[in-house]
Protein backbone atom coordinates (compact mmCIF):
# COMPACT_ATOMS: atom_id res chain seq x y z
CA UNK A 1 0.00 0.00 0.00
CA UNK A 2 1.12 3.57 -0.70
CA UNK A 3 -0.46 6.71 0.75
CA UNK A 4 -0.18 10.46 0.47
CA UNK A 5 -1.76 13.24 2.52
CA UNK A 6 -2.19 16.90 1.71
CA UNK A 7 -2.76 19.97 3.90
CA UNK A 8 -3.15 23.57 2.79
CA UNK A 9 -3.61 26.78 4.77
CA UNK A 10 -7.10 28.26 4.95
CA UNK A 11 -9.02 29.06 2.77
CA UNK A 12 -7.53 26.10 0.89
CA UNK A 13 -6.06 25.54 -2.54
CA UNK A 14 -7.81 26.70 -5.68
CA UNK A 15 -6.89 23.25 -7.00
CA UNK A 16 -4.72 20.37 -5.86
CA UNK A 17 -3.77 17.33 -7.90
CA UNK A 18 -1.81 14.62 -6.11
CA UNK A 19 -0.47 11.44 -7.69
CA UNK A 20 0.48 8.56 -5.39
CA UNK A 21 2.92 6.04 -6.87
CA UNK A 22 3.96 2.69 -5.43
CA UNK A 23 7.46 1.84 -6.60
CA UNK A 24 9.50 -1.36 -6.41
CA UNK A 25 13.29 -1.55 -6.53
CA UNK A 26 14.36 -3.91 -9.32
CA UNK A 27 17.97 -3.93 -8.13
CA UNK A 28 19.24 -0.94 -10.06
CA UNK A 29 16.36 1.55 -10.13
CA UNK A 30 12.87 2.28 -8.84
CA UNK A 31 9.98 1.23 -11.09
CA UNK A 32 6.42 2.47 -10.62
CA UNK A 33 4.12 -0.55 -10.36
CA UNK A 34 0.94 1.38 -9.58
CA UNK A 35 -0.17 4.99 -9.47
CA UNK A 36 -3.34 7.00 -9.16
CA UNK A 37 -4.17 10.72 -9.27
CA UNK A 38 -6.56 12.49 -6.93
CA UNK A 39 -7.95 16.03 -6.93
CA UNK A 40 -9.32 18.36 -4.26
CA UNK A 41 -10.00 22.07 -3.79
CA UNK A 42 -11.02 24.67 -1.24
CA UNK A 43 -11.84 23.72 2.33
CA UNK A 44 -11.39 20.02 1.46
CA UNK A 45 -7.63 20.67 1.38
CA UNK A 46 -7.42 22.26 4.86
CA UNK A 47 -7.26 21.10 8.47
CA UNK A 48 -11.03 21.61 8.62
CA UNK A 49 -11.11 18.07 7.22
CA UNK A 50 -9.83 15.06 9.19
CA UNK A 51 -6.54 13.40 8.22
CA UNK A 52 -8.52 10.43 6.92
CA UNK A 53 -10.39 12.74 4.55
CA UNK A 54 -7.14 14.23 3.21
CA UNK A 55 -5.27 10.93 2.82
CA UNK A 56 -5.34 8.98 -0.43
CA UNK A 57 -4.16 5.38 -0.75
CA UNK A 58 -3.46 2.85 -3.45
CA UNK A 59 -2.88 -0.87 -2.95
CA UNK A 60 -1.60 -3.84 -4.92
CA UNK A 61 -1.46 -7.55 -4.06
CA UNK A 62 1.40 -8.38 -1.71
CA UNK A 63 4.64 -9.49 -3.37
CA UNK A 64 8.10 -9.80 -1.85
CA UNK A 65 10.48 -6.97 -2.61
CA UNK A 66 11.65 -3.53 -1.58
CA UNK A 67 9.12 -0.73 -1.99
CA UNK A 68 8.68 2.99 -1.51
CA UNK A 69 5.97 5.59 -1.99
CA UNK A 70 6.50 8.53 -4.33
CA UNK A 71 4.01 11.40 -4.17
CA UNK A 72 3.82 14.25 -6.69
CA UNK A 73 1.46 17.20 -6.33
CA UNK A 74 0.55 20.36 -8.18
CA UNK A 75 -1.09 23.02 -6.04
CA UNK A 76 -2.63 26.24 -7.33
CA UNK A 77 -3.32 28.79 -4.59
CA UNK A 78 -3.84 32.54 -4.86
CA UNK A 79 -2.64 32.48 -8.47
CA UNK A 80 0.63 30.69 -7.70
CA UNK A 81 1.36 27.16 -8.96
CA UNK A 82 3.70 24.95 -6.93
CA UNK A 83 4.94 21.49 -7.82
CA UNK A 84 5.97 19.13 -5.02
CA UNK A 85 7.62 15.71 -5.00
CA UNK A 86 8.48 13.48 -2.02
CA UNK A 87 9.66 9.88 -1.56
CA UNK A 88 9.13 7.73 1.50
CA UNK A 89 11.86 5.63 2.96
CA UNK A 90 12.40 2.15 1.58
CA UNK A 91 10.17 -0.57 3.05
CA UNK A 92 11.80 -3.98 3.03
CA UNK A 93 9.60 -6.98 2.27
CA UNK A 94 6.19 -5.68 3.41
CA UNK A 95 4.71 -9.18 3.03
CA UNK A 96 6.40 -10.63 6.10
Biopython code that builds the backbone (N, CA, C, O; Angstrom):
import numpy as np
from Bio.PDB.StructureBuilder import StructureBuilder

atoms = [
    (1, "UNK", "N", (0.836, -1.166, 0.000)),
    (1, "UNK", "CA", (0.000, 0.000, 0.000)),
    (1, "UNK", "C", (0.889, 1.239, 0.000)),
    (1, "UNK", "O", (1.962, 1.246, 0.603)),
    (2, "UNK", "N", (0.436, 2.275, -0.675)),
    (2, "UNK", "CA", (1.115, 3.571, -0.701)),
    (2, "UNK", "C", (0.074, 4.634, -0.380)),
    (2, "UNK", "O", (-1.080, 4.525, -0.794)),
    (3, "UNK", "N", (0.483, 5.661, 0.356)),
    (3, "UNK", "CA", (-0.460, 6.708, 0.749)),
    (3, "UNK", "C", (0.202, 8.072, 0.690)),
    (3, "UNK", "O", (1.413, 8.206, 0.870)),
    (4, "UNK", "N", (-0.613, 9.074, 0.434)),
    (4, "UNK", "CA", (-0.177, 10.462, 0.471)),
    (4, "UNK", "C", (-1.245, 11.294, 1.153)),
    (4, "UNK", "O", (-2.433, 10.984, 1.068)),
    (5, "UNK", "N", (-0.821, 12.352, 1.830)),
    (5, "UNK", "CA", (-1.760, 13.239, 2.519)),
    (5, "UNK", "C", (-1.402, 14.676, 2.179)),
    (5, "UNK", "O", (-0.226, 15.025, 2.076)),
    (6, "UNK", "N", (-2.408, 15.495, 2.009)),
    (6, "UNK", "CA", (-2.193, 16.902, 1.713)),
    (6, "UNK", "C", (-2.776, 17.767, 2.826)),
    (6, "UNK", "O", (-3.661, 17.340, 3.568)),
    (7, "UNK", "N", (-2.256, 19.003, 2.926)),
    (7, "UNK", "CA", (-2.756, 19.973, 3.903)),
    (7, "UNK", "C", (-2.384, 21.361, 3.410)),
    (7, "UNK", "O", (-1.209, 21.657, 3.194)),
    (8, "UNK", "N", (-3.377, 22.202, 3.235)),
    (8, "UNK", "CA", (-3.152, 23.573, 2.792)),
    (8, "UNK", "C", (-3.682, 24.536, 3.850)),
    (8, "UNK", "O", (-4.588, 24.203, 4.614)),
    (9, "UNK", "N", (-3.104, 25.731, 3.883)),
    (9, "UNK", "CA", (-3.608, 26.779, 4.768)),
    (9, "UNK", "C", (-4.999, 27.210, 4.316)),
    (9, "UNK", "O", (-5.353, 27.070, 3.146)),
    (10, "UNK", "N", (-5.782, 27.735, 5.254)),
    (10, "UNK", "CA", (-7.103, 28.255, 4.948)),
    (10, "UNK", "C", (-6.948, 29.497, 4.072)),
    (10, "UNK", "O", (-6.057, 30.302, 4.343)),
    (11, "UNK", "N", (-7.739, 29.692, 3.072)),
    (11, "UNK", "CA", (-9.020, 29.064, 2.767)),
    (11, "UNK", "C", (-8.920, 27.806, 1.905)),
    (11, "UNK", "O", (-9.941, 27.299, 1.439)),
    (12, "UNK", "N", (-7.721, 27.301, 1.690)),
    (12, "UNK", "CA", (-7.529, 26.103, 0.888)),
    (12, "UNK", "C", (-7.016, 26.425, -0.498)),
    (12, "UNK", "O", (-7.002, 27.580, -0.925)),
    (13, "UNK", "N", (-6.599, 25.395, -1.183)),
    (13, "UNK", "CA", (-6.059, 25.545, -2.537)),
    (13, "UNK", "C", (-7.180, 25.784, -3.536)),
    (13, "UNK", "O", (-8.293, 25.282, -3.376)),
    (14, "UNK", "N", (-6.869, 26.558, -4.566)),
    (14, "UNK", "CA", (-7.812, 26.695, -5.680)),
    (14, "UNK", "C", (-7.975, 25.340, -6.362)),
    (14, "UNK", "O", (-9.075, 24.957, -6.759)),
    (15, "UNK", "N", (-6.859, 24.621, -6.490)),
    (15, "UNK", "CA", (-6.892, 23.248, -6.996)),
    (15, "UNK", "C", (-5.659, 22.511, -6.502)),
    (15, "UNK", "O", (-4.592, 23.101, -6.328)),
    (16, "UNK", "N", (-5.818, 21.237, -6.284)),
    (16, "UNK", "CA", (-4.718, 20.374, -5.863)),
    (16, "UNK", "C", (-4.866, 19.058, -6.605)),
    (16, "UNK", "O", (-5.927, 18.434, -6.576)),
    (17, "UNK", "N", (-3.808, 18.644, -7.264)),
    (17, "UNK", "CA", (-3.767, 17.330, -7.902)),
    (17, "UNK", "C", (-2.587, 16.586, -7.315)),
    (17, "UNK", "O", (-1.451, 17.056, -7.381)),
    (18, "UNK", "N", (-2.852, 15.425, -6.739)),
    (18, "UNK", "CA", (-1.808, 14.618, -6.114)),
    (18, "UNK", "C", (-1.805, 13.244, -6.767)),
    (18, "UNK", "O", (-2.852, 12.616, -6.926)),
    (19, "UNK", "N", (-0.616, 12.784, -7.143)),
    (19, "UNK", "CA", (-0.467, 11.441, -7.688)),
    (19, "UNK", "C", (0.363, 10.623, -6.717)),
    (19, "UNK", "O", (1.477, 11.003, -6.356)),
    (20, "UNK", "N", (-0.198, 9.487, -6.297)),
    (20, "UNK", "CA", (0.479, 8.565, -5.387)),
    (20, "UNK", "C", (0.986, 7.397, -6.221)),
    (20, "UNK", "O", (0.215, 6.746, -6.926)),
    (21, "UNK", "N", (2.293, 7.135, -6.136)),
    (21, "UNK", "CA", (2.924, 6.042, -6.873)),
    (21, "UNK", "C", (3.448, 5.016, -5.868)),
    (21, "UNK", "O", (3.998, 5.389, -4.832)),
    (22, "UNK", "N", (3.282, 3.748, -6.165)),
    (22, "UNK", "CA", (3.957, 2.686, -5.428)),
    (22, "UNK", "C", (5.075, 2.190, -6.329)),
    (22, "UNK", "O", (4.836, 1.782, -7.465)),
    (23, "UNK", "N", (6.304, 2.229, -5.810)),
    (23, "UNK", "CA", (7.465, 1.839, -6.603)),
    (23, "UNK", "C", (8.164, 0.644, -5.974)),
    (23, "UNK", "O", (8.183, 0.478, -4.755)),
    (24, "UNK", "N", (8.742, -0.187, -6.846)),
    (24, "UNK", "CA", (9.502, -1.359, -6.413)),
    (24, "UNK", "C", (10.926, -1.234, -6.950)),
    (24, "UNK", "O", (11.138, -0.820, -8.090)),
    (25, "UNK", "N", (11.888, -1.594, -6.121)),
    (25, "UNK", "CA", (13.288, -1.552, -6.532)),
    (25, "UNK", "C", (13.604, -2.840, -7.273)),
    (25, "UNK", "O", (13.458, -3.931, -6.722)),
    (26, "UNK", "N", (14.040, -2.715, -8.528)),
    (26, "UNK", "CA", (14.360, -3.906, -9.324)),
    (26, "UNK", "C", (15.839, -4.260, -9.241)),
    (26, "UNK", "O", (16.326, -5.082, -10.018)),
    (27, "UNK", "N", (16.554, -3.646, -8.306)),
    (27, "UNK", "CA", (17.969, -3.929, -8.130)),
    (27, "UNK", "C", (18.860, -2.795, -8.569)),
    (27, "UNK", "O", (19.931, -2.583, -8.001)),
    (28, "UNK", "N", (18.419, -2.053, -9.592)),
    (28, "UNK", "CA", (19.240, -0.936, -10.060)),
    (28, "UNK", "C", (18.481, 0.382, -10.095)),
    (28, "UNK", "O", (19.092, 1.450, -10.132)),
    (29, "UNK", "N", (17.152, 0.315, -10.084)),
    (29, "UNK", "CA", (16.364, 1.550, -10.126)),
    (29, "UNK", "C", (14.969, 1.283, -9.565)),
    (29, "UNK", "O", (14.571, 0.137, -9.360)),
    (30, "UNK", "N", (14.243, 2.365, -9.324)),
    (30, "UNK", "CA", (12.866, 2.280, -8.841)),
    (30, "UNK", "C", (11.918, 2.289, -10.029)),
    (30, "UNK", "O", (12.036, 3.125, -10.926)),
    (31, "UNK", "N", (10.970, 1.346, -10.028)),
    (31, "UNK", "CA", (9.983, 1.231, -11.091)),
    (31, "UNK", "C", (8.596, 1.413, -10.493)),
    (31, "UNK", "O", (8.261, 0.773, -9.496)),
    (32, "UNK", "N", (7.792, 2.277, -11.093)),
    (32, "UNK", "CA", (6.419, 2.473, -10.625)),
    (32, "UNK", "C", (5.584, 1.273, -11.046)),
    (32, "UNK", "O", (5.498, 0.951, -12.231)),
    (33, "UNK", "N", (4.964, 0.608, -10.060)),
    (33, "UNK", "CA", (4.117, -0.547, -10.362)),
    (33, "UNK", "C", (2.633, -0.204, -10.278)),
    (33, "UNK", "O", (1.791, -0.947, -10.783)),
    (34, "UNK", "N", (2.316, 0.918, -9.643)),
    (34, "UNK", "CA", (0.936, 1.378, -9.581)),
    (34, "UNK", "C", (0.941, 2.862, -9.263)),
    (34, "UNK", "O", (1.838, 3.356, -8.580)),
    (35, "UNK", "N", (-0.054, 3.564, -9.756)),
    (35, "UNK", "CA", (-0.174, 4.989, -9.473)),
    (35, "UNK", "C", (-1.585, 5.457, -9.733)),
    (35, "UNK", "O", (-2.280, 4.929, -10.602)),
    (36, "UNK", "N", (-2.004, 6.450, -8.977)),
    (36, "UNK", "CA", (-3.339, 7.000, -9.162)),
    (36, "UNK", "C", (-3.327, 8.470, -8.777)),
    (36, "UNK", "O", (-2.668, 8.863, -7.815)),
    (37, "UNK", "N", (-4.069, 9.289, -9.543)),
    (37, "UNK", "CA", (-4.166, 10.721, -9.270)),
    (37, "UNK", "C", (-5.479, 11.039, -8.569)),
    (37, "UNK", "O", (-6.504, 10.401, -8.805)),
    (38, "UNK", "N", (-5.417, 12.043, -7.703)),
    (38, "UNK", "CA", (-6.563, 12.490, -6.928)),
    (38, "UNK", "C", (-6.611, 14.012, -6.996)),
    (38, "UNK", "O", (-5.573, 14.662, -7.123)),
    (39, "UNK", "N", (-7.807, 14.579, -6.914)),
    (39, "UNK", "CA", (-7.948, 16.032, -6.933)),
    (39, "UNK", "C", (-8.779, 16.495, -5.747)),
    (39, "UNK", "O", (-9.607, 15.751, -5.222)),
    (40, "UNK", "N", (-8.545, 17.737, -5.334)),
    (40, "UNK", "CA", (-9.317, 18.365, -4.256)),
    (40, "UNK", "C", (-9.183, 19.869, -4.418)),
    (40, "UNK", "O", (-8.311, 20.350, -5.142)),
    (41, "UNK", "N", (-10.057, 20.610, -3.736)),
    (41, "UNK", "CA", (-9.996, 22.071, -3.791)),
    (41, "UNK", "C", (-10.687, 22.657, -2.568)),
    (41, "UNK", "O", (-11.492, 22.002, -1.907)),
    (42, "UNK", "N", (-10.345, 23.919, -2.288)),
    (42, "UNK", "CA", (-11.019, 24.667, -1.236)),
    (42, "UNK", "C", (-10.839, 24.078, 0.147)),
    (42, "UNK", "O", (-9.773, 23.566, 0.488)),
    (43, "UNK", "N", (-11.900, 24.159, 0.940)),
    (43, "UNK", "CA", (-11.843, 23.722, 2.334)),
    (43, "UNK", "C", (-11.476, 22.243, 2.460)),
    (43, "UNK", "O", (-10.962, 21.825, 3.497)),
    (44, "UNK", "N", (-11.729, 21.452, 1.425)),
    (44, "UNK", "CA", (-11.393, 20.018, 1.464)),
    (44, "UNK", "C", (-9.894, 19.782, 1.557)),
    (44, "UNK", "O", (-9.464, 18.668, 1.855)),
    (45, "UNK", "N", (-9.085, 20.816, 1.305)),
    (45, "UNK", "CA", (-7.628, 20.670, 1.377)),
    (45, "UNK", "C", (-7.052, 21.165, 2.702)),
    (45, "UNK", "O", (-5.836, 21.124, 2.891)),
    (46, "UNK", "N", (-7.894, 21.631, 3.617)),
    (46, "UNK", "CA", (-7.424, 22.263, 4.859)),
    (46, "UNK", "C", (-7.615, 21.360, 6.072)),
    (46, "UNK", "O", (-8.193, 20.278, 5.981)),
    (47, "UNK", "N", (-7.113, 21.836, 7.207)),
    (47, "UNK", "CA", (-7.260, 21.104, 8.466)),
    (47, "UNK", "C", (-8.697, 21.064, 8.970)),
    (47, "UNK", "O", (-8.976, 20.436, 9.992)),
    (48, "UNK", "N", (-9.614, 21.727, 8.265)),
    (48, "UNK", "CA", (-11.028, 21.611, 8.619)),
    (48, "UNK", "C", (-11.557, 20.222, 8.272)),
    (48, "UNK", "O", (-12.661, 19.856, 8.674)),
    (49, "UNK", "N", (-10.782, 19.463, 7.538)),
    (49, "UNK", "CA", (-11.107, 18.066, 7.221)),
    (49, "UNK", "C", (-10.151, 17.164, 7.989)),
    (49, "UNK", "O", (-8.983, 17.501, 8.178)),
    (50, "UNK", "N", (-10.654, 16.018, 8.430)),
    (50, "UNK", "CA", (-9.828, 15.058, 9.186)),
    (50, "UNK", "C", (-8.707, 14.511, 8.303)),
    (50, "UNK", "O", (-8.796, 14.528, 7.075)),
    (51, "UNK", "N", (-7.642, 14.022, 8.963)),
    (51, "UNK", "CA", (-6.538, 13.397, 8.222)),
    (51, "UNK", "C", (-7.059, 12.324, 7.273)),
    (51, "UNK", "O", (-6.615, 12.229, 6.128)),
    (52, "UNK", "N", (-7.998, 11.523, 7.752)),
    (52, "UNK", "CA", (-8.517, 10.426, 6.921)),
    (52, "UNK", "C", (-9.204, 10.948, 5.660)),
    (52, "UNK", "O", (-9.243, 10.252, 4.646)),
    (53, "UNK", "N", (-9.738, 12.151, 5.715)),
    (53, "UNK", "CA", (-10.394, 12.740, 4.546)),
    (53, "UNK", "C", (-9.395, 13.370, 3.578)),
    (53, "UNK", "O", (-9.728, 13.628, 2.422)),
    (54, "UNK", "N", (-8.171, 13.617, 4.048)),
    (54, "UNK", "CA", (-7.136, 14.227, 3.214)),
    (54, "UNK", "C", (-6.039, 13.240, 2.832)),
    (54, "UNK", "O", (-5.020, 13.630, 2.262)),
    (55, "UNK", "N", (-6.246, 11.969, 3.144)),
    (55, "UNK", "CA", (-5.275, 10.927, 2.822)),
    (55, "UNK", "C", (-5.811, 10.089, 1.670)),
    (55, "UNK", "O", (-6.980, 9.703, 1.665)),
    (56, "UNK", "N", (-4.960, 9.814, 0.707)),
    (56, "UNK", "CA", (-5.340, 8.982, -0.435)),
    (56, "UNK", "C", (-4.393, 7.796, -0.506)),
    (56, "UNK", "O", (-3.182, 7.947, -0.340)),
    (57, "UNK", "N", (-4.952, 6.607, -0.755)),
    (57, "UNK", "CA", (-4.161, 5.378, -0.754)),
    (57, "UNK", "C", (-4.377, 4.598, -2.037)),
    (57, "UNK", "O", (-5.426, 4.677, -2.677)),
    (58, "UNK", "N", (-3.344, 3.841, -2.390)),
    (58, "UNK", "CA", (-3.462, 2.849, -3.450)),
    (58, "UNK", "C", (-2.904, 1.543, -2.897)),
    (58, "UNK", "O", (-2.082, 1.557, -1.981)),
    (59, "UNK", "N", (-3.342, 0.429, -3.442)),
    (59, "UNK", "CA", (-2.879, -0.870, -2.954)),
    (59, "UNK", "C", (-2.727, -1.832, -4.124)),
    (59, "UNK", "O", (-3.416, -1.724, -5.139)),
    (60, "UNK", "N", (-1.819, -2.763, -3.955)),
    (60, "UNK", "CA", (-1.598, -3.838, -4.918)),
    (60, "UNK", "C", (-1.482, -5.132, -4.124)),
    (60, "UNK", "O", (-1.231, -5.086, -2.920)),
    (61, "UNK", "N", (-1.657, -6.288, -4.767)),
    (61, "UNK", "CA", (-1.460, -7.552, -4.055)),
    (61, "UNK", "C", (-0.038, -7.641, -3.507)),
    (61, "UNK", "O", (0.907, -7.148, -4.122)),
    (62, "UNK", "N", (0.098, -8.265, -2.363)),
    (62, "UNK", "CA", (1.398, -8.378, -1.708)),
    (62, "UNK", "C", (2.349, -9.241, -2.539)),
    (62, "UNK", "O", (1.981, -10.311, -3.024)),
    (63, "UNK", "N", (3.568, -8.752, -2.689)),
    (63, "UNK", "CA", (4.638, -9.488, -3.365)),
    (63, "UNK", "C", (5.948, -9.102, -2.697)),
    (63, "UNK", "O", (6.165, -7.936, -2.365)),
    (64, "UNK", "N", (6.817, -10.081, -2.502)),
    (64, "UNK", "CA", (8.101, -9.796, -1.854)),
    (64, "UNK", "C", (8.893, -8.779, -2.659)),
    (64, "UNK", "O", (8.818, -8.739, -3.888)),
    (65, "UNK", "N", (9.650, -7.962, -1.946)),
    (65, "UNK", "CA", (10.477, -6.967, -2.611)),
    (65, "UNK", "C", (10.689, -5.758, -1.728)),
    (65, "UNK", "O", (10.230, -5.714, -0.587)),
    (66, "UNK", "N", (11.388, -4.781, -2.267)),
    (66, "UNK", "CA", (11.655, -3.527, -1.580)),
    (66, "UNK", "C", (10.842, -2.432, -2.257)),
    (66, "UNK", "O", (10.913, -2.259, -3.474)),
    (67, "UNK", "N", (10.071, -1.694, -1.467)),
    (67, "UNK", "CA", (9.115, -0.730, -1.993)),
    (67, "UNK", "C", (9.320, 0.653, -1.381)),
    (67, "UNK", "O", (9.944, 0.806, -0.331)),
    (68, "UNK", "N", (8.777, 1.649, -2.068)),
    (68, "UNK", "CA", (8.679, 2.990, -1.508)),
    (68, "UNK", "C", (7.463, 3.677, -2.127)),
    (68, "UNK", "O", (6.936, 3.244, -3.151)),
    (69, "UNK", "N", (7.041, 4.744, -1.485)),
    (69, "UNK", "CA", (5.967, 5.588, -1.989)),
    (69, "UNK", "C", (6.586, 6.851, -2.571)),
    (69, "UNK", "O", (7.493, 7.437, -1.980)),
    (70, "UNK", "N", (6.095, 7.265, -3.724)),
    (70, "UNK", "CA", (6.503, 8.529, -4.332)),
    (70, "UNK", "C", (5.231, 9.330, -4.573)),
    (70, "UNK", "O", (4.310, 8.857, -5.240)),
    (71, "UNK", "N", (5.180, 10.541, -4.032)),
    (71, "UNK", "CA", (4.009, 11.401, -4.173)),
    (71, "UNK", "C", (4.413, 12.675, -4.909)),
    (71, "UNK", "O", (5.385, 13.339, -4.549)),
    (72, "UNK", "N", (3.648, 13.001, -5.943)),
    (72, "UNK", "CA", (3.817, 14.252, -6.685)),
    (72, "UNK", "C", (2.533, 15.058, -6.523)),
    (72, "UNK", "O", (1.441, 14.489, -6.488)),
    (73, "UNK", "N", (2.659, 16.370, -6.424)),
    (73, "UNK", "CA", (1.462, 17.205, -6.327)),
    (73, "UNK", "C", (1.683, 18.513, -7.067)),
    (73, "UNK", "O", (2.794, 19.040, -7.135)),
    (74, "UNK", "N", (0.589, 19.017, -7.618)),
    (74, "UNK", "CA", (0.552, 20.357, -8.183)),
    (74, "UNK", "C", (-0.542, 21.109, -7.445)),
    (74, "UNK", "O", (-1.699, 20.691, -7.428)),
    (75, "UNK", "N", (-0.159, 22.226, -6.835)),
    (75, "UNK", "CA", (-1.088, 23.019, -6.035)),
    (75, "UNK", "C", (-1.175, 24.417, -6.633)),
    (75, "UNK", "O", (-0.157, 25.070, -6.862)),
    (76, "UNK", "N", (-2.402, 24.869, -6.883)),
    (76, "UNK", "CA", (-2.628, 26.239, -7.327)),
    (76, "UNK", "C", (-3.350, 26.955, -6.196)),
    (76, "UNK", "O", (-4.433, 26.543, -5.781)),
    (77, "UNK", "N", (-2.742, 28.034, -5.698)),
    (77, "UNK", "CA", (-3.319, 28.789, -4.591)),
    (77, "UNK", "C", (-2.978, 30.262, -4.755)),
    (77, "UNK", "O", (-1.814, 30.637, -4.894)),
    (78, "UNK", "N", (-4.013, 31.084, -4.738)),
    (78, "UNK", "CA", (-3.837, 32.538, -4.859)),
    (78, "UNK", "C", (-3.034, 32.914, -6.114)),
    (78, "UNK", "O", (-2.216, 33.834, -6.091)),
    (79, "UNK", "N", (-3.283, 32.187, -7.198)),
    (79, "UNK", "CA", (-2.641, 32.484, -8.468)),
    (79, "UNK", "C", (-1.230, 31.950, -8.637)),
    (79, "UNK", "O", (-0.598, 32.184, -9.667)),
    (80, "UNK", "N", (-0.731, 31.237, -7.640)),
    (80, "UNK", "CA", (0.626, 30.693, -7.698)),
    (80, "UNK", "C", (0.546, 29.173, -7.831)),
    (80, "UNK", "O", (-0.188, 28.520, -7.089)),
    (81, "UNK", "N", (1.297, 28.614, -8.772)),
    (81, "UNK", "CA", (1.355, 27.164, -8.959)),
    (81, "UNK", "C", (2.647, 26.636, -8.362)),
    (81, "UNK", "O", (3.732, 27.143, -8.646)),
    (82, "UNK", "N", (2.516, 25.602, -7.524)),
    (82, "UNK", "CA", (3.697, 24.953, -6.929)),
    (82, "UNK", "C", (3.652, 23.475, -7.266)),
    (82, "UNK", "O", (2.591, 22.850, -7.242)),
    (83, "UNK", "N", (4.810, 22.927, -7.576)),
    (83, "UNK", "CA", (4.944, 21.489, -7.816)),
    (83, "UNK", "C", (5.775, 20.908, -6.684)),
    (83, "UNK", "O", (6.809, 21.460, -6.310)),
    (84, "UNK", "N", (5.312, 19.789, -6.143)),
    (84, "UNK", "CA", (5.967, 19.133, -5.018)),
    (84, "UNK", "C", (6.231, 17.679, -5.362)),
    (84, "UNK", "O", (5.495, 17.077, -6.143)),
    (85, "UNK", "N", (7.282, 17.115, -4.780)),
    (85, "UNK", "CA", (7.620, 15.707, -4.999)),
    (85, "UNK", "C", (8.346, 15.186, -3.767)),
    (85, "UNK", "O", (9.324, 15.785, -3.320)),
    (86, "UNK", "N", (7.869, 14.071, -3.216)),
    (86, "UNK", "CA", (8.482, 13.475, -2.024)),
    (86, "UNK", "C", (8.497, 11.957, -2.157)),
    (86, "UNK", "O", (7.579, 11.360, -2.720)),
    (87, "UNK", "N", (9.558, 11.339, -1.628)),
    (87, "UNK", "CA", (9.659, 9.877, -1.555)),
    (87, "UNK", "C", (9.632, 9.454, -0.098)),
    (87, "UNK", "O", (10.129, 10.165, 0.774)),
    (88, "UNK", "N", (9.053, 8.302, 0.158)),
    (88, "UNK", "CA", (9.126, 7.726, 1.499)),
    (88, "UNK", "C", (10.446, 6.975, 1.622)),
    (88, "UNK", "O", (11.179, 6.824, 0.645)),
    (89, "UNK", "N", (10.730, 6.522, 2.796)),
    (89, "UNK", "CA", (11.863, 5.626, 2.961)),
    (89, "UNK", "C", (11.545, 4.265, 2.371)),
    (89, "UNK", "O", (10.382, 3.934, 2.138)),
    (90, "UNK", "N", (12.563, 3.494, 2.136)),
    (90, "UNK", "CA", (12.398, 2.153, 1.580)),
    (90, "UNK", "C", (11.764, 1.241, 2.619)),
    (90, "UNK", "O", (12.148, 1.264, 3.788)),
    (91, "UNK", "N", (10.792, 0.436, 2.192)),
    (91, "UNK", "CA", (10.172, -0.573, 3.051)),
    (91, "UNK", "C", (10.620, -1.935, 2.553)),
    (91, "UNK", "O", (10.376, -2.299, 1.403)),
    (92, "UNK", "N", (11.268, -2.672, 3.414)),
    (92, "UNK", "CA", (11.796, -3.979, 3.031)),
    (92, "UNK", "C", (10.750, -5.056, 3.247)),
    (92, "UNK", "O", (10.202, -5.188, 4.342)),
    (93, "UNK", "N", (10.477, -5.812, 2.223)),
    (93, "UNK", "CA", (9.605, -6.983, 2.267)),
    (93, "UNK", "C", (8.348, -6.763, 3.102)),
    (93, "UNK", "O", (8.240, -7.325, 4.191)),
    (94, "UNK", "N", (7.400, -5.967, 2.628)),
    (94, "UNK", "CA", (6.193, -5.683, 3.406)),
    (94, "UNK", "C", (5.273, -6.883, 3.583)),
    (94, "UNK", "O", (4.292, -6.798, 4.322)),
    (95, "UNK", "N", (5.567, -7.999, 2.922)),
    (95, "UNK", "CA", (4.706, -9.179, 3.029)),
    (95, "UNK", "C", (4.955, -9.981, 4.302)),
    (95, "UNK", "O", (4.101, -10.767, 4.712)),
    (96, "UNK", "N", (6.099, -9.794, 4.923)),
    (96, "UNK", "CA", (6.403, -10.626, 6.099)),
    (96, "UNK", "C", (5.886, -10.010, 7.368)),
    (96, "UNK", "O", (6.057, -10.580, 8.445)),
]
sb = StructureBuilder()
sb.init_structure("model")
sb.init_model(0)
sb.init_chain("A")
sb.init_seg("    ")
for serial, (resi, resn, name, xyz) in enumerate(atoms, 1):
    if name == "N":
        sb.init_residue(resn, " ", resi, " ")
    sb.init_atom(name, np.array(xyz, "f"), 0.0, 1.0, " ", f" {name:<3s}", serial, name[0])
structure = sb.get_structure()
